[in-house]
Amino acid sequence: MNKYGFLVFCLLSLILCVSCSTSSGLHSQCKAHYTFRNGIPCETFKQEHLSADFLDVTFTERPKVSRDIDFWVFTWNGIDVILPPVAFEHVFLSKDSGGRYFIHLTAGDDIRISLLVNKNDKYEDVFAVSDIGEPGMITSEEGIAATKAMYGGAVRFSELMIRAYESTPKEITCCAEKTEKETGTVVALIMKAIDGPNIVAAYKGIGRYKGWLTKSKSGGQVEYRLNILSESDEKYVYQVTYQITEAAAYQTFPLLVGTTNPHDAAQPPNWIPALEAALEEDSSEAWQNFLSAAEDGGISEKSRSAVRKFIEK
């Protein structure tokens, strides 16, 4: 379960049951407004939890950038990740319980790139909860029915996030006749709140890849988070995150993903194709080849030592 899973636990007491009440609140043209299960009027919930400015960020057209720059390509799970042609110092790898590798690349203090695989959970019941000591999630007929009413059936994490960035709190009227449609949007907006609060832009689609991209700013850093949906396996979201110092000249590279021809890439250092081969083959020989190329390419001993631990297992 990804980090957003806790959201549905928090929402259980909010939306599974609604009641109607007359109100002279935000949209007085409504004959009645809906109230959440815990007695909080929709208008109050909206004011307290859906009033932050960043929740108004929606998908806009992806900015056009110059492709007349040198770049390297690192192909990971079928995705051509664009790298700046600079001296990378660290290539850290870790492995999850499913045997999938997570990769972290750093070049000084100016750019860090992380490649992760997240579950694209499918929620039959978006209000399902976990019980301590019990495996899996506990669903209910009420929750399944509510999910179907809001989304037409089971809904994936990626669908909720895309809806989040297609919506703003201004769309929530709190009118009782719009309860089912709007509560589905409320769930999505709270997921956007978890994704924030530093997001300044969002773009739907990543060139030739399906998915969405968000841009955040905080503490002199700019983060581009690319969430890419697999064409062959909808159970996962492939996440490529660029963290770049705001003054650094690397802001173009995240926006080139999915739009460049790999054949236009500059010749990469040997450690990049060696790492691609090691991830593909996952054999001791392939990893040894990567270690050799990494040493020649100036990759840190700390990084190489971590890889040796994988080989020895």
N, C-alpha and C positions, 0 to 999 in steps of 0.2 A: 504494500500500500504506500503511495507516495505521500509527501508531506501535506497535501491538501485533504487527505482522508480524514484528518481530525475535524475538518470543517463540518462534515456531515453529522458528526457526533454533536457538535455545538448547535447545529440547526434543528436537531430533533425536536427540541422543545419550542421551536418557533413556528414551523409552517405546516406540520402534519394536520393540524386542526385549526380552522379559522372561524371566527364569528363576525357578524356584521353589526355595525353601530352607526347611528347618525352622527355627523360631525360637521363642524364649520371650519375644518382644517385646510390643508393645502389645496384640495380640489373640491370646493364647495358645490360644484355642479353635480357631484355624485349624490345620489339619493342615500347611499350608505357606503361606509368604508369598512374594510376588513381589519380585524384585530387578530393578532397571533395567539397561539395556544396559551402562552404564559400571560395573556392579558394586555400585552403591550400593543397599543394602536399602531397601525402601519405607519402613520405620519411621524409618530415619535421614534419608531425604529429607524426610519429613513433619516431623520434629523440627527440621530445619535450615531449611526453607523455608516451611513451612505452619503455623507456631506463633504468628504475630502475632495479637493480639487482634482487630484490625480485620477479619480474614478471617472472623470469626464474624458479621459484619453481613450480614443477609439482608433480603429484602423484608418490610416491615411495612405496615400500613394508613396511607395518606397522611393526615396530620393535617388536621382540618377548620379552616378559617380564615374569618374574617368577610369577607363580600363588601360590607359596608357602608362602602366607601371609594371615593374618586375614583381613577380610573385612565385611562390612555390605551391605545389599541391600535395596534400597528404590525404590519400583515399582511405576512409574509415567507414566500415559498414556500408559501402557503396556510395558514400557521400564525399564529394571533393571539397575538403576543408582547405581554405585559402590561408597560407602562411606568408608573413613578410619575410623577405630574404635577409635575415639577420642572424647573428650568432646566438642560437638557443643554448642555454646553460644547463637546464634541467629537463629531464623527461621522466616524470614520476608515473608509476603504474600501480594500480590496486585492482583487486578482483572481488566481485560480489559472490554471493552464495550460488548464483546460477552459472558461474564461470565466465561472466562477461567482464572485460577489462575496462577500467576507467583510466583515462590518460590526462595528465596535467603537464603542459609545456610552459616554460618561462624563459624570457629573454630579458635579463636585468629587471629593473623595477617598472619598466614602461609597458610591458604586455605579458599577460598570462592567458593561456587558452586551456579550457577544460572540456573534455569530451566524455559525456555520461550517457547511460541508457536508463531511462525511467519507464516504469510501467504505465501503460495507457489504460488504466482501470476502466472497466465497464460496470456502471452502477445500475443494477436492476432496481435497487432501492437506494436512492441518494441519502436516505436517512438511516441506513443500517449502522449499527454500532458494534463495537468490539467489547467483549466481556473478559475481564482479567482471568487468565488461565484457560480460556477457551480459544480454539483455533478458528480462523476465519471471522466473518462478519455475521451478525445476527440481523436478519431481515424480518419484515413484518408484512402482512397482507395490506395493511393500511399504507405503509411506506411504498410498496410496489404499486399500489393503485394511484398514490399521489404522484409518483415518478412518471407513470404512464400518462396521467392527466396533464402534467407540466411539459413533458418532452415527447409524448407519443410512444413511449416505451423506454427500454434500457438506453442509457446515454453514457458515452465515453468521456473520460477526463478531457481529451482534446476538444471534443465538441462543446463542453462547458466553457473551456478557456476561450475558444473562438467566439462563442456567444457573449462572453464577458467583454471582449474588446469590440463587439458590435453594439454594445449597449451602454447607456449612461443612467444615472439615477433620475434624470429628468423624465425618463419613460415610465417611472413608477408613479401612478396616479392615486393608488390606494383605493380605487373604486371597487366595490364588491363584485360587480359583474365581470371584472378583469382578474379575479383572484388567481385562477390557475395559470394564466399566461404570465402574470407579473411575479408570482412567487418563484417560478422557474428562472426568471431574470434576476430576482433577488439573490438566489443561490449563486448564480454566475458572478454577480457583482461582488459578493463577499469573497469569492475565489480571486477576483481581481484585486481586492483589498489585501489579500495574503500575498499576491504577486508583487504589490507595491511596497512602500509608498513613494519610491523614487523614480517611477517610470514617467518618462516624458514623451515617448512616442511608441507606436505599435504599427506593424505592417503585416498584412495577411499575404501568405505565400512567400516562398524564399526562392525566387527564380524558378527553376525547373522542378523544385521540390515542393511538396505540399507541407503546410505547417504555418507557423507564425513567428514573428521576430519582435522582441521588445528592446527598447533602449532606456537605460536608467542612468542617472547621474547622482553621485554622492561623494563628498570628501575629496574632490579633485580627480575622481575616477569616473570613467564612462564604461558602462557594461552593456554589451550587446548579447542577448540571449536568443539563440536560434533553436526553435523547437521543430524538428523535422519528423514527419510521419513516414513510416516505411511503406513502400508500395506493396511489399509482399507479406508483411506481418503487422497488422494493426494493433497488436498487443503492446507495442513499445513506441515510445517517443525518444528520438535521438537528439540529445541536447548538446549544442556547441556554444560555449560561453567565452566571449572575449572580454577581458578586463583590461582597459587601456587607460594610462595616465592621460588626463584631459588635454595636456599640452603636447602629447606625443603625436607624431605624424603617421599614425596607424589606423585612423578612423575609417578609412576607405575599405580596408580588407574584409571586415565582417559583411559589408554590403555587396561584396563581389561573389560571395558564396551563391551558387546556383545560377550565376549569370555569365561565368567565364568559360572559355573552352580550355580544357586541361592541356591541350596540345600547344597552347600559347604560353604555358608556364615555363619559367627558367629551369635549368637543370638543378635539381636539388642536391644537397649533400648526401653522401651514401647512407647515412643513418636513417633517412626518411624511407626510401624503398626497403631497407633492411627491416625497419620496424613494421612496415606494411606486411612484409613476408612473414615475420615472426607472429604477428597477430592472426594471419590467415592460417599458417601451418601449425602454430603453437607446439613446436617441437624443440627439443634441446639444441639441435643443430642450428635451427633458424634463430633461436635466441642468442646462441653463441656468436653467430654472424652479426647480429645486431650489436652485441656488446663490443665487438671488435670495431665495427663502423662508428659506434657512439664514442669510443675512446679516441679514435682518429678525428672525429668531428668536434671534439671539445666538450662533450656532454660530461657532466660532473660525475665524480666517483660515487657520490652519495646516490645518484640516480641509478648508476650501474650496479651498485651493491644491492639495491632493492630488487632489481631484475634477477640477480643471481639467486635470491631467495625463492623466486618462482621456479627457477630451473632445478633447484635442489629438492623441491617437494615431490 
